[in-house]
Amino acid sequence: MDNLLADYPVITEIPVAWGEMDALQHVNNVVYFRYFETARLDYFNQIDLLVNLQQSKIGPVLGHTECHYKRPVTYPDTLLIGSRVIDLQDDRFTMEYQIVSKKQGKVTTNGRATCVMFDFKNNTKAPIPDQIKQAIITAQEK
């Protein structure tokens, strides 16, 4: 299973909860976006993206997200979610996610999200700080 996530510098492990199942007895489609959010925040913590948000008032907002469902996931299971940055621009970056089911030993879901840096004080887009850009580049080299 490690080879399925070898290109992802941050891996998040999430147990599937019974309450995430829908009437068709598999994880509801909206839950995957929560999984991506958890993985995204793990990645942000890895690169210290949110450390100075209180002082700088500059942080990421979600500009776009998408999900491709490949295989249904059912309870009980534990998911491994790999996250990485696949595009880095001056004011935004795009992340890619891959979810692997421990029970199935296969990729179940892929997703993407574009995060735009935003200045909450001035209500405008903002450039990605240089130290964050470098932290992303360093994380991707692992």
C-alpha positions as CSV (number, residue, x, y, z in Angstrom):
1,M,0.0,0.0,0.0
2,D,3.0,2.3,0.6
3,N,3.7,2.4,-3.1
4,L,0.2,3.9,-3.8
5,L,1.1,7.0,-1.7
6,A,4.9,7.1,-2.4
7,D,4.6,10.5,-4.2
8,Y,2.6,12.2,-1.4
9,P,4.7,13.9,1.3
10,V,1.9,14.1,3.8
11,I,-0.3,11.1,4.7
12,T,-3.4,11.4,6.9
13,E,-5.0,8.4,8.5
14,I,-8.8,8.5,9.1
15,P,-11.0,5.7,10.4
16,V,-14.4,5.5,8.7
17,A,-17.2,6.2,11.1
18,W,-20.5,4.4,11.0
19,G,-22.4,7.7,10.8
20,E,-20.6,8.5,7.5
21,M,-22.5,5.8,5.7
22,D,-25.5,6.6,3.6
23,A,-28.7,4.7,2.7
24,L,-26.8,2.6,0.2
25,Q,-24.4,1.4,2.9
26,H,-21.3,3.2,1.6
27,V,-19.6,6.4,2.7
28,N,-21.7,9.4,1.5
29,N,-20.2,11.5,-1.3
30,V,-20.0,14.7,0.8
31,V,-17.9,13.0,3.5
32,Y,-14.9,12.8,1.1
33,F,-14.7,16.6,1.0
34,R,-14.3,16.5,4.8
35,Y,-11.6,13.9,4.4
36,F,-9.8,16.2,2.0
37,E,-10.2,19.1,4.4
38,T,-8.6,17.1,7.2
39,A,-5.7,16.1,4.9
40,R,-5.3,19.7,3.7
41,L,-5.1,21.0,7.3
42,D,-2.4,18.3,8.0
43,Y,-0.5,19.5,5.0
44,F,-0.9,23.2,6.2
45,N,0.4,22.2,9.6
46,Q,3.4,20.5,8.0
47,I,4.4,23.7,6.2
48,D,3.3,26.1,9.1
49,L,0.9,27.8,6.8
50,L,-1.6,28.9,9.5
51,V,1.0,29.9,12.2
52,N,0.8,33.6,11.7
53,L,-2.8,33.9,10.4
54,Q,-3.9,35.7,13.6
55,Q,-1.3,38.4,13.2
56,S,-1.0,38.7,9.4
57,K,-4.7,38.2,8.6
58,I,-3.5,36.4,5.4
59,G,-4.4,32.8,4.8
60,P,-5.8,30.3,2.3
61,V,-9.4,30.1,1.1
62,L,-10.8,27.3,-1.0
63,G,-11.3,28.5,-4.6
64,H,-12.2,25.2,-6.2
65,T,-12.5,21.5,-5.3
66,E,-13.4,18.3,-7.1
67,C,-13.6,14.6,-6.3
68,H,-13.4,11.5,-8.5
69,Y,-15.0,8.4,-6.9
70,K,-13.4,5.1,-8.0
71,R,-14.5,2.5,-5.5
72,P,-17.1,2.6,-2.7
73,V,-15.9,2.6,0.9
74,T,-17.8,0.9,3.7
75,Y,-17.6,0.7,7.5
76,P,-15.4,-0.6,9.0
77,D,-12.3,0.7,7.3
78,T,-9.4,3.0,7.7
79,L,-8.3,5.4,5.0
80,L,-4.9,6.8,4.2
81,I,-5.1,10.1,2.4
82,G,-2.0,11.4,0.6
83,S,-1.8,15.1,-0.1
84,R,0.6,17.1,-2.2
85,V,0.9,20.4,-4.1
86,I,0.9,19.9,-7.9
87,D,0.8,23.6,-9.0
88,L,2.3,26.6,-7.2
89,Q,1.6,30.2,-8.4
90,D,2.1,33.6,-6.9
91,D,-1.2,33.8,-5.1
92,R,-2.5,30.2,-5.2
93,F,-1.6,26.6,-5.2
94,T,-3.4,23.4,-6.2
95,M,-3.4,20.3,-4.1
96,E,-4.0,16.7,-5.1
97,Y,-5.3,14.0,-2.8
98,Q,-5.4,10.2,-3.1
99,I,-7.4,8.0,-0.8
100,V,-6.4,4.4,-0.2
101,S,-8.5,2.0,1.7
102,K,-6.6,-0.3,4.1
103,K,-9.3,-2.9,3.9
104,Q,-9.3,-3.0,0.1
105,G,-5.6,-2.2,-0.5
106,K,-6.6,0.0,-3.4
107,V,-7.1,3.7,-4.4
108,T,-10.8,4.6,-3.8
109,T,-10.9,8.3,-4.5
110,N,-8.9,11.1,-6.0
111,G,-9.4,14.8,-5.5
112,R,-8.0,18.3,-6.1
113,A,-8.4,21.7,-4.5
114,T,-7.1,25.1,-5.4
115,C,-6.4,27.4,-2.5
116,V,-6.1,31.1,-3.0
117,M,-4.2,33.3,-0.5
118,F,-6.5,36.0,0.9
119,D,-5.9,39.1,2.9
120,F,-8.8,39.1,5.3
121,K,-8.1,42.6,6.6
122,N,-8.2,44.3,3.1
123,N,-10.6,41.7,1.5
124,T,-8.3,41.0,-1.4
125,K,-6.1,38.3,-2.8
126,A,-2.6,38.2,-1.5
127,P,0.7,36.7,-2.6
128,I,1.9,33.5,-1.0
129,P,4.6,34.5,1.5
130,D,8.1,33.4,0.4
131,Q,8.6,31.2,3.5
132,I,5.4,29.3,2.7
133,K,6.5,28.9,-1.0
134,Q,9.8,27.5,0.2
135,A,8.1,25.2,2.7
136,I,5.9,23.8,0.0
137,I,8.9,23.2,-2.3
138,T,10.8,21.5,0.5
139,A,7.8,19.3,1.4
140,Q,7.4,18.2,-2.2
141,E,11.1,17.1,-2.3
142,K,10.6,14.6,0.5
